[in-house]
Amino acid sequence: MVVTEKDVGEASQVTYHLFAGNFTFSSIYFPISYITFIICSLFIYRVKKVKKRWNKIKRRWLKARMMMM
């Protein structure tokens, strides 16, 4: 596909309307930032939960090992 000057003009016009026209920058930015925040929070929660479970398993294993000695 060959990009012509007309295509570039239309693309810049779409970008202009997206950011300065009907939508404001905040109407695009804030939903994305909230979604990112929620995903990161869930991921951190999951990592902490798994880490806590792993520590519990590790403690049991060490306790059993000490009993054998």
CHARMM-style PDB file with segment names, atoms N, HN, CA, C and O in Angstrom:
ATOM      1  N   MET     1       0.848  -1.186   0.000  1.00  0.00      PROA
ATOM      2  CA  MET     1       0.000   0.000   0.000  1.00  0.00      PROA
ATOM      3  C   MET     1       0.885   1.239   0.000  1.00  0.00      PROA
ATOM      4  O   MET     1       1.841   1.339   0.770  1.00  0.00      PROA
ATOM      5  N   VAL     2       0.554   2.165  -0.866  1.00  0.00      PROA
ATOM      6  HN  VAL     2      -0.222   2.083  -1.491  1.00  0.00      PROA
ATOM      7  CA  VAL     2       1.306   3.407  -0.970  1.00  0.00      PROA
ATOM      8  C   VAL     2       0.569   4.483  -0.179  1.00  0.00      PROA
ATOM      9  O   VAL     2      -0.625   4.711  -0.374  1.00  0.00      PROA
ATOM     10  N   VAL     3       1.307   5.141   0.720  1.00  0.00      PROA
ATOM     11  HN  VAL     3       2.277   4.955   0.878  1.00  0.00      PROA
ATOM     12  CA  VAL     3       0.715   6.211   1.527  1.00  0.00      PROA
ATOM     13  C   VAL     3       0.871   7.517   0.765  1.00  0.00      PROA
ATOM     14  O   VAL     3       1.982   7.937   0.438  1.00  0.00      PROA
ATOM     15  N   THR     4      -0.254   8.146   0.492  1.00  0.00      PROA
ATOM     16  HN  THR     4      -1.156   7.805   0.758  1.00  0.00      PROA
ATOM     17  CA  THR     4      -0.221   9.413  -0.233  1.00  0.00      PROA
ATOM     18  C   THR     4      -0.363  10.567   0.746  1.00  0.00      PROA
ATOM     19  O   THR     4      -0.627  10.372   1.933  1.00  0.00      PROA
ATOM     20  N   GLU     5      -0.183  11.754   0.228  1.00  0.00      PROA
ATOM     21  HN  GLU     5       0.032  11.912  -0.736  1.00  0.00      PROA
ATOM     22  CA  GLU     5      -0.305  12.962   1.052  1.00  0.00      PROA
ATOM     23  C   GLU     5      -1.737  13.106   1.578  1.00  0.00      PROA
ATOM     24  O   GLU     5      -1.957  13.606   2.681  1.00  0.00      PROA
ATOM     25  N   LYS     6      -2.691  12.666   0.779  1.00  0.00      PROA
ATOM     26  HN  LYS     6      -2.512  12.260  -0.117  1.00  0.00      PROA
ATOM     27  CA  LYS     6      -4.104  12.733   1.177  1.00  0.00      PROA
ATOM     28  C   LYS     6      -4.363  11.846   2.402  1.00  0.00      PROA
ATOM     29  O   LYS     6      -5.064  12.245   3.332  1.00  0.00      PROA
ATOM     30  N   ASP     7      -3.779  10.617   2.387  1.00  0.00      PROA
ATOM     31  HN  ASP     7      -3.210  10.292   1.631  1.00  0.00      PROA
ATOM     32  CA  ASP     7      -3.933   9.695   3.523  1.00  0.00      PROA
ATOM     33  C   ASP     7      -3.358  10.291   4.801  1.00  0.00      PROA
ATOM     34  O   ASP     7      -3.956  10.186   5.872  1.00  0.00      PROA
ATOM     35  N   VAL     8      -2.190  10.917   4.677  1.00  0.00      PROA
ATOM     36  HN  VAL     8      -1.704  11.002   3.807  1.00  0.00      PROA
ATOM     37  CA  VAL     8      -1.538  11.526   5.838  1.00  0.00      PROA
ATOM     38  C   VAL     8      -2.395  12.664   6.371  1.00  0.00      PROA
ATOM     39  O   VAL     8      -2.540  12.827   7.582  1.00  0.00      PROA
ATOM     40  N   GLY     9      -2.963  13.449   5.462  1.00  0.00      PROA
ATOM     41  HN  GLY     9      -2.845  13.316   4.478  1.00  0.00      PROA
ATOM     42  CA  GLY     9      -3.839  14.556   5.860  1.00  0.00      PROA
ATOM     43  C   GLY     9      -5.074  14.054   6.582  1.00  0.00      PROA
ATOM     44  O   GLY     9      -5.481  14.627   7.593  1.00  0.00      PROA
ATOM     45  N   GLU    10      -5.672  12.990   6.071  1.00  0.00      PROA
ATOM     46  HN  GLU    10      -5.342  12.525   5.249  1.00  0.00      PROA
ATOM     47  CA  GLU    10      -6.865  12.412   6.708  1.00  0.00      PROA
ATOM     48  C   GLU    10      -6.532  11.836   8.079  1.00  0.00      PROA
ATOM     49  O   GLU    10      -7.308  11.978   9.024  1.00  0.00      PROA
ATOM     50  N   ALA    11      -5.380  11.190   8.182  1.00  0.00      PROA
ATOM     51  HN  ALA    11      -4.749  11.075   7.415  1.00  0.00      PROA
ATOM     52  CA  ALA    11      -4.971  10.609   9.466  1.00  0.00      PROA
ATOM     53  C   ALA    11      -4.753  11.696  10.505  1.00  0.00      PROA
ATOM     54  O   ALA    11      -5.166  11.550  11.656  1.00  0.00      PROA
ATOM     55  N   SER    12      -4.108  12.784  10.108  1.00  0.00      PROA
ATOM     56  HN  SER    12      -3.773  12.903   9.173  1.00  0.00      PROA
ATOM     57  CA  SER    12      -3.872  13.866  11.067  1.00  0.00      PROA
ATOM     58  C   SER    12      -5.189  14.538  11.449  1.00  0.00      PROA
ATOM     59  O   SER    12      -5.349  15.003  12.578  1.00  0.00      PROA
ATOM     60  N   GLN    13      -6.128  14.587  10.509  1.00  0.00      PROA
ATOM     61  HN  GLN    13      -5.998  14.209   9.593  1.00  0.00      PROA
ATOM     62  CA  GLN    13      -7.438  15.174  10.793  1.00  0.00      PROA
ATOM     63  C   GLN    13      -8.211  14.299  11.791  1.00  0.00      PROA
ATOM     64  O   GLN    13      -8.861  14.815  12.700  1.00  0.00      PROA
ATOM     65  N   VAL    14      -8.134  12.985  11.616  1.00  0.00      PROA
ATOM     66  HN  VAL    14      -7.606  12.566  10.877  1.00  0.00      PROA
ATOM     67  CA  VAL    14      -8.779  12.055  12.550  1.00  0.00      PROA
ATOM     68  C   VAL    14      -8.166  12.212  13.935  1.00  0.00      PROA
ATOM     69  O   VAL    14      -8.882  12.258  14.934  1.00  0.00      PROA
ATOM     70  N   THR    15      -6.832  12.296  13.992  1.00  0.00      PROA
ATOM     71  HN  THR    15      -6.249  12.259  13.180  1.00  0.00      PROA
ATOM     72  CA  THR    15      -6.141  12.483  15.274  1.00  0.00      PROA
ATOM     73  C   THR    15      -6.584  13.786  15.919  1.00  0.00      PROA
ATOM     74  O   THR    15      -6.832  13.826  17.125  1.00  0.00      PROA
ATOM     75  N   TYR    16      -6.687  14.851  15.133  1.00  0.00      PROA
ATOM     76  HN  TYR    16      -6.487  14.818  14.154  1.00  0.00      PROA
ATOM     77  CA  TYR    16      -7.116  16.145  15.666  1.00  0.00      PROA
ATOM     78  C   TYR    16      -8.520  16.044  16.246  1.00  0.00      PROA
ATOM     79  O   TYR    16      -8.771  16.530  17.349  1.00  0.00      PROA
ATOM     80  N   HSD    17      -9.435  15.419  15.516  1.00  0.00      PROA
ATOM     81  HN  HSD    17      -9.231  15.025  14.620  1.00  0.00      PROA
ATOM     82  CA  HSD    17     -10.813  15.294  16.000  1.00  0.00      PROA
ATOM     83  C   HSD    17     -10.889  14.410  17.242  1.00  0.00      PROA
ATOM     84  O   HSD    17     -11.717  14.629  18.126  1.00  0.00      PROA
ATOM     85  N   LEU    18     -10.021  13.418  17.292  1.00  0.00      PROA
ATOM     86  HN  LEU    18      -9.348  13.240  16.574  1.00  0.00      PROA
ATOM     87  CA  LEU    18     -10.017  12.511  18.437  1.00  0.00      PROA
ATOM     88  C   LEU    18      -9.604  13.235  19.713  1.00  0.00      PROA
ATOM     89  O   LEU    18     -10.200  13.033  20.771  1.00  0.00      PROA
ATOM     90  N   PHE    19      -8.570  14.088  19.605  1.00  0.00      PROA
ATOM     91  HN  PHE    19      -8.086  14.252  18.746  1.00  0.00      PROA
ATOM     92  CA  PHE    19      -8.038  14.741  20.802  1.00  0.00      PROA
ATOM     93  C   PHE    19      -8.633  16.123  21.053  1.00  0.00      PROA
ATOM     94  O   PHE    19      -8.773  16.522  22.209  1.00  0.00      PROA
ATOM     95  N   ALA    20      -8.983  16.857  20.011  1.00  0.00      PROA
ATOM     96  HN  ALA    20      -8.869  16.532  19.072  1.00  0.00      PROA
ATOM     97  CA  ALA    20      -9.451  18.230  20.211  1.00  0.00      PROA
ATOM     98  C   ALA    20     -10.904  18.426  19.808  1.00  0.00      PROA
ATOM     99  O   ALA    20     -11.501  19.458  20.113  1.00  0.00      PROA
ATOM    100  N   GLY    21     -11.472  17.447  19.129  1.00  0.00      PROA
ATOM    101  HN  GLY    21     -10.987  16.608  18.882  1.00  0.00      PROA
ATOM    102  CA  GLY    21     -12.837  17.602  18.643  1.00  0.00      PROA
ATOM    103  C   GLY    21     -13.866  17.171  19.668  1.00  0.00      PROA
ATOM    104  O   GLY    21     -13.980  17.775  20.735  1.00  0.00      PROA
ATOM    105  N   ASN    22     -14.617  16.129  19.347  1.00  0.00      PROA
ATOM    106  HN  ASN    22     -14.525  15.638  18.480  1.00  0.00      PROA
ATOM    107  CA  ASN    22     -15.703  15.672  20.209  1.00  0.00      PROA
ATOM    108  C   ASN    22     -15.195  15.116  21.539  1.00  0.00      PROA
ATOM    109  O   ASN    22     -15.826  15.304  22.579  1.00  0.00      PROA
ATOM    110  N   PHE    23     -14.062  14.437  21.498  1.00  0.00      PROA
ATOM    111  HN  PHE    23     -13.549  14.284  20.654  1.00  0.00      PROA
ATOM    112  CA  PHE    23     -13.490  13.859  22.714  1.00  0.00      PROA
ATOM    113  C   PHE    23     -12.407  14.780  23.247  1.00  0.00      PROA
ATOM    114  O   PHE    23     -11.723  15.455  22.477  1.00  0.00      PROA
ATOM    115  N   THR    24     -12.254  14.806  24.539  1.00  0.00      PROA
ATOM    116  HN  THR    24     -12.810  14.258  25.164  1.00  0.00      PROA
ATOM    117  CA  THR    24     -11.101  15.493  25.119  1.00  0.00      PROA
ATOM    118  C   THR    24     -10.068  14.434  25.439  1.00  0.00      PROA
ATOM    119  O   THR    24     -10.368  13.240  25.444  1.00  0.00      PROA
ATOM    120  N   PHE    25      -8.858  14.874  25.703  1.00  0.00      PROA
ATOM    121  HN  PHE    25      -8.614  15.843  25.699  1.00  0.00      PROA
ATOM    122  CA  PHE    25      -7.787  13.929  26.014  1.00  0.00      PROA
ATOM    123  C   PHE    25      -8.127  13.132  27.266  1.00  0.00      PROA
ATOM    124  O   PHE    25      -7.824  11.942  27.353  1.00  0.00      PROA
ATOM    125  N   SER    26      -8.758  13.794  28.238  1.00  0.00      PROA
ATOM    126  HN  SER    26      -9.004  14.761  28.167  1.00  0.00      PROA
ATOM    127  CA  SER    26      -9.068  13.122  29.506  1.00  0.00      PROA
ATOM    128  C   SER    26     -10.095  12.012  29.317  1.00  0.00      PROA
ATOM    129  O   SER    26     -10.054  11.010  30.030  1.00  0.00      PROA
ATOM    130  N   SER    27     -11.003  12.172  28.379  1.00  0.00      PROA
ATOM    131  HN  SER    27     -11.036  12.986  27.800  1.00  0.00      PROA
ATOM    132  CA  SER    27     -12.017  11.132  28.169  1.00  0.00      PROA
ATOM    133  C   SER    27     -11.403   9.863  27.591  1.00  0.00      PROA
ATOM    134  O   SER    27     -11.996   8.789  27.684  1.00  0.00      PROA
ATOM    135  N   ILE    28     -10.228   9.977  26.999  1.00  0.00      PROA
ATOM    136  HN  ILE    28      -9.745  10.850  26.923  1.00  0.00      PROA
ATOM    137  CA  ILE    28      -9.511   8.809  26.495  1.00  0.00      PROA
ATOM    138  C   ILE    28      -8.529   8.314  27.555  1.00  0.00      PROA
ATOM    139  O   ILE    28      -8.409   7.111  27.789  1.00  0.00      PROA
ATOM    140  N   TYR    29      -7.825   9.257  28.194  1.00  0.00      PROA
ATOM    141  HN  TYR    29      -7.922  10.234  28.004  1.00  0.00      PROA
ATOM    142  CA  TYR    29      -6.752   8.909  29.118  1.00  0.00      PROA
ATOM    143  C   TYR    29      -7.263   8.267  30.404  1.00  0.00      PROA
ATOM    144  O   TYR    29      -6.732   7.239  30.826  1.00  0.00      PROA
ATOM    145  N   PHE    30      -8.276   8.845  31.032  1.00  0.00      PROA
ATOM    146  HN  PHE    30      -8.708   9.680  30.690  1.00  0.00      PROA
ATOM    147  CA  PHE    30      -8.704   8.360  32.347  1.00  0.00      PROA
ATOM    148  C   PHE    30      -9.281   6.945  32.331  1.00  0.00      PROA
ATOM    149  O   PHE    30      -8.933   6.159  33.212  1.00  0.00      PROA
ATOM    150  N   PRO    31     -10.135   6.578  31.386  1.00  0.00      PROA
ATOM    151  CA  PRO    31     -10.593   5.174  31.369  1.00  0.00      PROA
ATOM    152  C   PRO    31      -9.443   4.178  31.224  1.00  0.00      PROA
ATOM    153  O   PRO    31      -9.443   3.127  31.865  1.00  0.00      PROA
ATOM    154  N   ILE    32      -8.471   4.509  30.389  1.00  0.00      PROA
ATOM    155  HN  ILE    32      -8.471   5.363  29.868  1.00  0.00      PROA
ATOM    156  CA  ILE    32      -7.316   3.628  30.200  1.00  0.00      PROA
ATOM    157  C   ILE    32      -6.516   3.532  31.493  1.00  0.00      PROA
ATOM    158  O   ILE    32      -6.083   2.446  31.878  1.00  0.00      PROA
ATOM    159  N   SER    33      -6.318   4.675  32.168  1.00  0.00      PROA
ATOM    160  HN  SER    33      -6.669   5.557  31.855  1.00  0.00      PROA
ATOM    161  CA  SER    33      -5.537   4.660  33.406  1.00  0.00      PROA
ATOM    162  C   SER    33      -6.268   3.894  34.505  1.00  0.00      PROA
ATOM    163  O   SER    33      -5.632   3.182  35.283  1.00  0.00      PROA
ATOM    164  N   TYR    34      -7.598   4.026  34.582  1.00  0.00      PROA
ATOM    165  HN  TYR    34      -8.115   4.604  33.950  1.00  0.00      PROA
ATOM    166  CA  TYR    34      -8.364   3.278  35.580  1.00  0.00      PROA
ATOM    167  C   TYR    34      -8.303   1.782  35.317  1.00  0.00      PROA
ATOM    168  O   TYR    34      -8.133   0.991  36.245  1.00  0.00      PROA
ATOM    169  N   ILE    35      -8.439   1.394  34.061  1.00  0.00      PROA
ATOM    170  HN  ILE    35      -8.577   2.036  33.307  1.00  0.00      PROA
ATOM    171  CA  ILE    35      -8.367  -0.032  33.708  1.00  0.00      PROA
ATOM    172  C   ILE    35      -6.989  -0.587  34.063  1.00  0.00      PROA
ATOM    173  O   ILE    35      -6.877  -1.680  34.618  1.00  0.00      PROA
ATOM    174  N   THR    36      -5.943   0.172  33.740  1.00  0.00      PROA
ATOM    175  HN  THR    36      -6.034   1.059  33.289  1.00  0.00      PROA
ATOM    176  CA  THR    36      -4.578  -0.248  34.061  1.00  0.00      PROA
ATOM    177  C   THR    36      -4.399  -0.387  35.568  1.00  0.00      PROA
ATOM    178  O   THR    36      -3.795  -1.352  36.036  1.00  0.00      PROA
ATOM    179  N   PHE    37      -4.922   0.575  36.329  1.00  0.00      PROA
ATOM    180  HN  PHE    37      -5.412   1.359  35.948  1.00  0.00      PROA
ATOM    181  CA  PHE    37      -4.819   0.542  37.791  1.00  0.00      PROA
ATOM    182  C   PHE    37      -5.509  -0.695  38.357  1.00  0.00      PROA
ATOM    183  O   PHE    37      -4.965  -1.364  39.236  1.00  0.00      PROA
ATOM    184  N   ILE    38      -6.703  -0.999  37.858  1.00  0.00      PROA
ATOM    185  HN  ILE    38      -7.145  -0.455  37.144  1.00  0.00      PROA
ATOM    186  CA  ILE    38      -7.455  -2.163  38.340  1.00  0.00      PROA
ATOM    187  C   ILE    38      -6.709  -3.456  38.019  1.00  0.00      PROA
ATOM    188  O   ILE    38      -6.605  -4.339  38.871  1.00  0.00      PROA
ATOM    189  N   ILE    39      -6.195  -3.570  36.803  1.00  0.00      PROA
ATOM    190  HN  ILE    39      -6.280  -2.853  36.112  1.00  0.00      PROA
ATOM    191  CA  ILE    39      -5.459  -4.772  36.404  1.00  0.00      PROA
ATOM    192  C   ILE    39      -4.209  -4.951  37.266  1.00  0.00      PROA
ATOM    193  O   ILE    39      -3.917  -6.060  37.715  1.00  0.00      PROA
ATOM    194  N   CYS    40      -3.472  -3.862  37.499  1.00  0.00      PROA
ATOM    195  HN  CYS    40      -3.710  -2.961  37.134  1.00  0.00      PROA
ATOM    196  CA  CYS    40      -2.262  -3.934  38.332  1.00  0.00      PROA
ATOM    197  C   CYS    40      -2.609  -4.318  39.767  1.00  0.00      PROA
ATOM    198  O   CYS    40      -1.907  -5.118  40.385  1.00  0.00      PROA
ATOM    199  N   SER    41      -3.690  -3.748  40.296  1.00  0.00      PROA
ATOM    200  HN  SER    41      -4.260  -3.098  39.793  1.00  0.00      PROA
ATOM    201  CA  SER    41      -4.115  -4.064  41.664  1.00  0.00      PROA
ATOM    202  C   SER    41      -4.460  -5.541  41.802  1.00  0.00      PROA
ATOM    203  O   SER    41      -4.054  -6.194  42.763  1.00  0.00      PROA
ATOM    204  N   LEU    42      -5.210  -6.065  40.836  1.00  0.00      PROA
ATOM    205  HN  LEU    42      -5.540  -5.535  40.054  1.00  0.00      PROA
ATOM    206  CA  LEU    42      -5.572  -7.481  40.869  1.00  0.00      PROA
ATOM    207  C   LEU    42      -4.339  -8.376  40.758  1.00  0.00      PROA
ATOM    208  O   LEU    42      -4.245  -9.407  41.425  1.00  0.00      PROA
ATOM    209  N   PHE    43      -3.401  -7.971  39.912  1.00  0.00      PROA
ATOM    210  HN  PHE    43      -3.477  -7.133  39.370  1.00  0.00      PROA
ATOM    211  CA  PHE    43      -2.175  -8.743  39.735  1.00  0.00      PROA
ATOM    212  C   PHE    43      -1.362  -8.764  41.029  1.00  0.00      PROA
ATOM    213  O   PHE    43      -0.877  -9.818  41.441  1.00  0.00      PROA
ATOM    214  N   ILE    44      -1.211  -7.597  41.675  1.00  0.00      PROA
ATOM    215  HN  ILE    44      -1.605  -6.740  41.341  1.00  0.00      PROA
ATOM    216  CA  ILE    44      -0.458  -7.510  42.930  1.00  0.00      PROA
ATOM    217  C   ILE    44      -1.142  -8.342  44.014  1.00  0.00      PROA
ATOM    218  O   ILE    44      -0.477  -9.045  44.774  1.00  0.00      PROA
ATOM    219  N   TYR    45      -2.476  -8.260  44.082  1.00  0.00      PROA
ATOM    220  HN  TYR    45      -3.016  -7.689  43.464  1.00  0.00      PROA
ATOM    221  CA  TYR    45      -3.235  -9.049  45.058  1.00  0.00      PROA
ATOM    222  C   TYR    45      -2.981 -10.538  44.850  1.00  0.00      PROA
ATOM    223  O   TYR    45      -2.776 -11.283  45.808  1.00  0.00      PROA
ATOM    224  N   ARG    46      -2.996 -10.962  43.592  1.00  0.00      PROA
ATOM    225  HN  ARG    46      -3.163 -10.357  42.814  1.00  0.00      PROA
ATOM    226  CA  ARG    46      -2.787 -12.378  43.257  1.00  0.00      PROA
ATOM    227  C   ARG    46      -1.375 -12.820  43.639  1.00  0.00      PROA
ATOM    228  O   ARG    46      -1.186 -13.901  44.198  1.00  0.00      PROA
ATOM    229  N   VAL    47      -0.390 -11.980  43.335  1.00  0.00      PROA
ATOM    230  HN  VAL    47      -0.543 -11.103  42.881  1.00  0.00      PROA
ATOM    231  CA  VAL    47       1.006 -12.310  43.651  1.00  0.00      PROA
ATOM    232  C   VAL    47       1.182 -12.457  45.160  1.00  0.00      PROA
ATOM    233  O   VAL    47       1.844 -13.385  45.625  1.00  0.00      PROA
ATOM    234  N   LYS    48       0.585 -11.537  45.925  1.00  0.00      PROA
ATOM    235  HN  LYS    48       0.047 -10.784  45.547  1.00  0.00      PROA
ATOM    236  CA  LYS    48       0.694 -11.613  47.392  1.00  0.00      PROA
ATOM    237  C   LYS    48       0.043 -12.889  47.920  1.00  0.00      PROA
ATOM    238  O   LYS    48       0.575 -13.543  48.818  1.00  0.00      PROA
ATOM    239  N   LYS    49      -1.114 -13.235  47.355  1.00  0.00      PROA
ATOM    240  HN  LYS    49      -1.546 -12.704  46.626  1.00  0.00      PROA
ATOM    241  CA  LYS    49      -1.835 -14.432  47.783  1.00  0.00      PROA
ATOM    242  C   LYS    49      -1.004 -15.688  47.508  1.00  0.00      PROA
ATOM    243  O   LYS    49      -0.894 -16.566  48.364  1.00  0.00      PROA
ATOM    244  N   VAL    50      -0.429 -15.767  46.325  1.00  0.00      PROA
ATOM    245  HN  VAL    50      -0.518 -15.054  45.630  1.00  0.00      PROA
ATOM    246  CA  VAL    50       0.393 -16.920  45.944  1.00  0.00      PROA
ATOM    247  C   VAL    50       1.643 -16.980  46.822  1.00  0.00      PROA
ATOM    248  O   VAL    50       2.052 -18.054  47.262  1.00  0.00      PROA
ATOM    249  N   LYS    51       2.247 -15.809  47.072  1.00  0.00      PROA
ATOM    250  HN  LYS    51       1.914 -14.936  46.714  1.00  0.00      PROA
ATOM    251  CA  LYS    51       3.452 -15.754  47.898  1.00  0.00      PROA
ATOM    252  C   LYS    51       3.153 -16.230  49.318  1.00  0.00      PROA
ATOM    253  O   LYS    51       3.945 -16.960  49.915  1.00  0.00      PROA
ATOM    254  N   LYS    52       2.001 -15.812  49.855  1.00  0.00      PROA
ATOM    255  HN  LYS    52       1.358 -15.219  49.370  1.00  0.00      PROA
ATOM    256  CA  LYS    52       1.601 -16.222  51.201  1.00  0.00      PROA
ATOM    257  C   LYS    52       1.413 -17.742  51.253  1.00  0.00      PROA
ATOM    258  O   LYS    52       1.847 -18.399  52.199  1.00  0.00      PROA
ATOM    259  N   ARG    53       0.759 -18.287  50.220  1.00  0.00      PROA
ATOM    260  HN  ARG    53       0.407 -17.753  49.452  1.00  0.00      PROA
ATOM    261  CA  ARG    53       0.526 -19.733  50.159  1.00  0.00      PROA
ATOM    262  C   ARG    53       1.857 -20.485  50.042  1.00  0.00      PROA
ATOM    263  O   ARG    53       2.051 -21.517  50.685  1.00  0.00      PROA
ATOM    264  N   TRP    54       2.764 -19.965  49.224  1.00  0.00      PROA
ATOM    265  HN  TRP    54       2.607 -19.127  48.702  1.00  0.00      PROA
ATOM    266  CA  TRP    54       4.059 -20.597  49.029  1.00  0.00      PROA
ATOM    267  C   TRP    54       4.855 -20.598  50.334  1.00  0.00      PROA
ATOM    268  O   TRP    54       5.514 -21.586  50.659  1.00  0.00      PROA
ATOM    269  N   ASN    55       4.796 -19.486  51.088  1.00  0.00      PROA
ATOM    270  HN  ASN    55       4.261 -18.684  50.825  1.00  0.00      PROA
ATOM    271  CA  ASN    55       5.495 -19.416  52.375  1.00  0.00      PROA
ATOM    272  C   ASN    55       4.942 -20.445  53.353  1.00  0.00      PROA
ATOM    273  O   ASN    55       5.693 -21.053  54.116  1.00  0.00      PROA
ATOM    274  N   LYS    56       3.628 -20.635  53.327  1.00  0.00      PROA
ATOM    275  HN  LYS    56       3.019 -20.141  52.707  1.00  0.00      PROA
ATOM    276  CA  LYS    56       2.979 -21.619  54.198  1.00  0.00      PROA
ATOM    277  C   LYS    56       3.485 -23.030  53.865  1.00  0.00      PROA
ATOM    278  O   LYS    56       3.813 -23.804  54.764  1.00  0.00      PROA
ATOM    279  N   ILE    57       3.546 -23.354  52.577  1.00  0.00      PROA
ATOM    280  HN  ILE    57       3.279 -22.725  51.846  1.00  0.00      PROA
ATOM    281  CA  ILE    57       4.028 -24.666  52.125  1.00  0.00      PROA
ATOM    282  C   ILE    57       5.496 -24.841  52.519  1.00  0.00      PROA
ATOM    283  O   ILE    57       5.905 -25.904  52.985  1.00  0.00      PROA
ATOM    284  N   LYS    58       6.275 -23.781  52.322  1.00  0.00      PROA
ATOM    285  HN  LYS    58       5.943 -22.917  51.943  1.00  0.00      PROA
ATOM    286  CA  LYS    58       7.701 -23.829  52.637  1.00  0.00      PROA
ATOM    287  C   LYS    58       7.917 -24.060  54.136  1.00  0.00      PROA
ATOM    288  O   LYS    58       8.783 -24.845  54.524  1.00  0.00      PROA
ATOM    289  N   ARG    59       7.131 -23.378  54.978  1.00  0.00      PROA
ATOM    290  HN  ARG    59       6.427 -22.741  54.663  1.00  0.00      PROA
ATOM    291  CA  ARG    59       7.236 -23.549  56.428  1.00  0.00      PROA
ATOM    292  C   ARG    59       6.927 -24.988  56.837  1.00  0.00      PROA
ATOM    293  O   ARG    59       7.625 -25.576  57.664  1.00  0.00      PROA
ATOM    294  N   ARG    60       5.866 -25.547  56.242  1.00  0.00      PROA
ATOM    295  HN  ARG    60       5.299 -25.069  55.571  1.00  0.00      PROA
ATOM    296  CA  ARG    60       5.505 -26.943  56.537  1.00  0.00      PROA
ATOM    297  C   ARG    60       6.623 -27.895  56.144  1.00  0.00      PROA
ATOM    298  O   ARG    60       6.952 -28.822  56.883  1.00  0.00      PROA
ATOM    299  N   TRP    61       7.203 -27.658  54.976  1.00  0.00      PROA
ATOM    300  HN  TRP    61       6.935 -26.905  54.375  1.00  0.00      PROA
ATOM    301  CA  TRP    61       8.272 -28.504  54.466  1.00  0.00      PROA
ATOM    302  C   TRP    61       9.488 -28.437  55.382  1.00  0.00      PROA
ATOM    303  O   TRP    61      10.091 -29.464  55.695  1.00  0.00      PROA
ATOM    304  N   LEU    62       9.851 -27.220  55.814  1.00  0.00      PROA
ATOM    305  HN  LEU    62       9.361 -26.386  55.560  1.00  0.00      PROA
ATOM    306  CA  LEU    62      10.998 -27.057  56.706  1.00  0.00      PROA
ATOM    307  C   LEU    62      10.743 -27.718  58.061  1.00  0.00      PROA
ATOM    308  O   LEU    62      11.636 -28.332  58.644  1.00  0.00      PROA
ATOM    309  N   LYS    63       9.513 -27.582  58.548  1.00  0.00      PROA
ATOM    310  HN  LYS    63       8.787 -27.083  58.074  1.00  0.00      PROA
ATOM    311  CA  LYS    63       9.137 -28.190  59.828  1.00  0.00      PROA
ATOM    312  C   LYS    63       9.255 -29.716  59.736  1.00  0.00      PROA
ATOM    313  O   LYS    63       9.798 -30.355  60.638  1.00  0.00      PROA
ATOM    314  N   ALA    64       8.744 -30.296  58.642  1.00  0.00      PROA
ATOM    315  HN  ALA    64       8.303 -29.777  57.910  1.00  0.00      PROA
ATOM    316  CA  ALA    64       8.814 -31.745  58.434  1.00  0.00      PROA
ATOM    317  C   ALA    64      10.268 -32.193  58.312  1.00  0.00      PROA
ATOM    318  O   ALA    64      10.630 -33.264  58.799  1.00  0.00      PROA
ATOM    319  N   ARG    65      11.084 -31.397  57.680  1.00  0.00      PROA
ATOM    320  HN  ARG    65      10.790 -30.527  57.285  1.00  0.00      PROA
ATOM    321  CA  ARG    65      12.500 -31.724  57.501  1.00  0.00      PROA
ATOM    322  C   ARG    65      13.230 -31.710  58.846  1.00  0.00      PROA
ATOM    323  O   ARG    65      14.077 -32.562  59.118  1.00  0.00      PROA
ATOM    324  N   MET    66      12.886 -30.731  59.675  1.00  0.00      PROA
ATOM    325  HN  MET    66      12.198 -30.039  59.454  1.00  0.00      PROA
ATOM    326  CA  MET    66      13.512 -30.634  60.998  1.00  0.00      PROA
ATOM    327  C   MET    66      13.115 -31.828  61.873  1.00  0.00      PROA
ATOM    328  O   MET    66      13.911 -32.317  62.674  1.00  0.00      PROA
ATOM    329  N   MET    67      11.869 -32.288  61.705  1.00  0.00      PROA
ATOM    330  HN  MET    67      11.222 -31.891  61.054  1.00  0.00      PROA
ATOM    331  CA  MET    67      11.392 -33.437  62.484  1.00  0.00      PROA
ATOM    332  C   MET    67      12.181 -34.698  62.132  1.00  0.00      PROA
ATOM    333  O   MET    67      12.426 -35.544  62.992  1.00  0.00      PROA
ATOM    334  N   MET    68      12.577 -34.820  60.861  1.00  0.00      PROA
ATOM    335  HN  MET    68      12.378 -34.134  60.161  1.00  0.00      PROA
ATOM    336  CA  MET    68      13.292 -36.012  60.411  1.00  0.00      PROA
ATOM    337  C   MET    68      14.720 -36.055  60.941  1.00  0.00      PROA
ATOM    338  O   MET    68      15.295 -37.134  61.083  1.00  0.00      PROA
ATOM    339  N   MET    69      15.289 -34.909  61.232  1.00  0.00      PROA
ATOM    340  HN  MET    69      14.822 -34.032  61.117  1.00  0.00      PROA
ATOM    341  CA  MET    69      16.685 -34.877  61.697  1.00  0.00      PROA
ATOM    342  C   MET    69      16.826 -35.368  63.113  1.00  0.00      PROA
ATOM    343  OT1 MET    69      17.934 -35.402  63.647  1.00  0.00      PROA
TER     344      MET     69
END
